[in-house]
Amino acid sequence: MTVRKAWIWATAAVGAALSFVMLLVVGVYLVAGNLANGLGNGTVGLARNAVPAAYASIVQQWGNLCAAINPALLAAQLYQESGFNPEARSPAKAEGIAQFIPGTWAIHGIDGNGDGRADVWDPRDAIPSAASYDCKLASYVKDTPGNLTENMLAAYNAGAYAVIKYGGVPPYAETQNYVKTITTLAKSFAAPVRRLDPSRQAAGAIYFAQKKLGTPYLWGGDGTADQGGRFDCSGLTKAAYESVGVTLPRVANDQYNAGPHPKRNELLPGDLVFFSDDLTNSRAIRHVGIYVGGGYMIDAPRTGAVIRFDPIDTPDYFGATRVTEDGAKALPTTV
C-alpha cells in the first residue's frame, strides 16, 4: 500500500470514528432520563467486586444483622472510614478498618471470628463489631419518628440522645451531611435491582474527551497549561466530568465509587470503565476510561501513547460505574 493510500485510509477511519462518537453523544442526550438512581426494592446485595474479596462475605453476612443496616450500607461506612484498610490510623486515634477509638472498642468490640479475643486490627472482628454497634445504636433510637436507618446514622455521628431530643436527625449540618453521604455512597456498593439510567452529564464528558484525542499521555497529568494539556487516565476522566460540573476524586480506584455499577451488557456511553490485575478488589484498580459504545472507550493508556480509542473487552476488565452527581459528592476526599 502506498503512503498516500495509507494516509487516506487513516483519515477516513478517524473521520468515521469521530462521526460515531458524535452519534453517541446525540444519543446520550436523547435518552438521558430524570429518574434518580437508587437501591431499589428487595434484598440489598453487594455489587460485584465493590468490596475487596477478603471482606465481601463478612460484610454480606453482618450487613444483615438488623433492619437498620444492609450490606451496602455497611460497606459504605467501611469505605468512608478507612477505604477498607485494616491498618488505618487516624489523628484522633481511631484504629482499624472500622476506625474505632479505643474507648468505644472497649465497650462495643466483639469477637466476630470466635478465636477468643476481640482485635480491632482484625477485620473479622472489626467488621462484625461495626455492624453490631450500628444495630445497638438503632435499638436506642427505634422509637424515634422518621427513618430508622437515617436515625441510626445520625446517632453514630451525633449520639443517640441528640436524635431522641430532636425527634429524628438533629439540625446539625455535620450530622445531616453524614447521613446523606453514607446513604448516597451505599448506592455504589449495592447490586442494582433495576435498570440504571444514564447521567445527564455523560454526553458532555464524552465530548470533552473526544477533543483530547491524539494528546500525548503524561503520568500524573491533569491537563494544566504547564503540563502541555496532557493527562493520565484518571486525570482525563476527572477533567471530562469536571467540564460538566461533576467533581471526581483524582485516582481511578476512588472514581469507581462515584455511582452504581452497570453490568457489561448494560453499559451506556459516558460510563466509566475500569481495569485491574486483581479482579476481586476495587482498591486494586489501575486504569479507567470513558465508554463510548460499541465495545470501545476513550482513554489515556500509558507513557509513550496518546489519548485514543481502545477496546474494553480485555482480560483485565474490572467493571463500570455510572457517575452521578450525588455519588461523586459523597466520596471522601481521602481514604
Secondary structure, 3 states (H helix, E strand, C coil): CCHHHHHHHHHHHHHHHHHHHHHHHHHHHHHCCCCCCCCCCCCCCECCCCCCHHHHHHHHHHCCCCCCCCHHHHHHHHHHHHCCCCCCECCCCCECCCCECHHHHHHHCCCCCCCCCCCCCCHHHHHHHHHHHHHHHHHHCCCCCCCHHHHHHHHHHHCHHHHHHHCCCCCCHHHHHHHHHHHHHHHHCECCCCCCCCCCCHHHHHHHHHHCCCCEECCCCECCHHHCCCECHHHHHHHHHHCCCCCCCCCHHHHCCCCCCCCHHHCCCCCEEEEECCCCCHHHEEEEEEEEECCEEEECCCCCCECEEEECCCCCEEEEECCCHHHHHHCCCCC
